[in-house]
Amino acid sequence: MLTVNTTRPAGPAGRISKVETLQLGTAWRDFGYVRIHTDQGLTGVGEITHPYRVDETCRLAEAMGRRHLLGADPFDVEEVWLRMYQGDFLRGGDIGGIVVSGVDQALYDLMGKALGVPVHRLTGGAARDRVRVYANGWYTGEREPEVFAAKAKETVAKGFTALKFDPFGAGLHELERAELRRSLALVAAVREAVGPEVDLFVEGHARFAMATARRLVHELAPYDIGWFEEPLPWTHIERYAELRQIAPFPISGGEHFHNRYEYKQLFATDAVDIVQPDLSMAGGFTELRKIAAQADAHGMVVAPHNSNSPLCTTASVHAVLGVTNFKILETFDGLLEPYVFEAVRGALPIADGHIGLPTAPGLGIELVDEVFAEHPPTHRFWNMFADGWEKRNRT
């Protein structure tokens, strides 16, 4: 099982004959992709974006392709997943987890194309006609209440019924008094601007000490937020449940875990109310369904994290259509330059805060090499622990 089996008859997609990677530079971050070819002339694509280490994910994807994918049948997804994870001694972690996730997406894309059906027909079908999404990245710029309020109104005017933002600025562990007041003023301004019917989700970026997180739970209570995301570092996962007991709103998290094994402690400690696996980090379609099932068994709903490109947004829509305990999907698509959508041709559009049912075979996306050539990776970095990170200044 840990070696490529070429003795069994291949499925309708044929066997994998080539694995390549591409990178696309944007003003925010570099996006990474894996493209897998078969000897039947089919290609499947997946996203392998890492916020800061796309070079590394691309190199590993190419190396793992040589070790574990060439000659394999794309329909043997469970076996391929295990071969990459166990055979490559990954044992979790971000770079390996992202590569496995992107390869898994590409395999499902190949299967869908070979069968002439959308990927969601292979991952549980559709339990809904459209997927509700929320906007992130809309608040870049000056951290002033009037600025946040105006941008929140603009975003809601586009049809979004839910917004997420990090009001806390730079820093780690604690907030100075002035910073605390400013952060809460931003939340108050956004809530007043959008009214009571719009869901607001507050991001903590896993950076507060317990005492600060405890205070924030109380201070955020008047603003009727939909969840407080990652209030504590995941090195303190055992204290999440303690925070949940005093929170008048749900606690969410999970984007930093890369497979069912890393999720074990989150479920064992009842750390969150809302689980947030990322399709391009948590193991692809193969793992996301298993994680969602575990969440369901623990009375939790699923709101996938997605700070990647429109390819991951589209793939995530396929993934969640059949997840019965799905809540809402994150999107950063409004933050991106128009050429990103030209590079990932066929990405699903957002309309009125929702994404409709996909109909094209596979993921319905093709990578346009010419656009990639025009926009090479930038290797920029923004540090969310430095002043001005919310402006997404690049260095």
C-alpha angles and dihedrals in degrees: 000000000000093000129064109269113216097165097078116081111265121244126241093285093059121217130317110264105169140018121196137166135215134195129206122197121218135169090257107039143329115268120214130203139183121214119195123197129199132204088249091067096256126133129200127193136205137172121251099172118156116187091235110001109057093136089059095048091049093050092048092048091054092047093047089048090060093044102042114008112047108100093011125129110242090217090066090078098150092050093045091049092052092045092054095044102039100024093051093044090234096155090186129292134135106276096045092040092054093049093050089047094052094045090050090053090051092051092053089047089054092048092050092049092047091052096037094238135114115262093247089067086065097046104054102303121247125320090176139029096233140009122242114224136188130216125244129173091041094115101061112140137048118006096232125128094234091051093050091045094052093047092047090054091049091052094048089049087062090063103267115142095187134046134186126200144159108232096176105085122205127341146080134244099351142034123221114236094254091048092050092052092047093049093050091047088057092052091047092050093050093048091050092046097052099033130224099301098066119086114235121198119193120212121213098178091218095279113115130100115236095258092053093045090050092053092047091054088060096040093051094050097093093058098065095229121188094225144341107231124214098339091170135041112262089239083076097048092136089066096054092085090052089056092046090058092064099034117104089203134045123283115219138190148118106125092120095062118092107196144000091279094058089046092058095091093045090058095038092056097039086233099169145020094216122042118213112193116172114224090217094049109028098063106283126260092326094061102031092065091051092048091048090051091052090049090052090052088055095048093253130134126221126238106170120222114233120172092150136093130299088269091066090043090055093044090048090055089056090048098051100041090086097036104107095197094050118137112176140325128236121232135186093177093116091061095059134095117253092246090066088069090048090053094051097041115196099030111155116257126232117236125177092346094306141090118220132229113290117233106175120101114267113350091328092231132122125188112232107217095197092061091048090053090054093051111041121181116288100201089216123159134204119194114213091196092062128082112271096023090133089065087062089230109184129218 
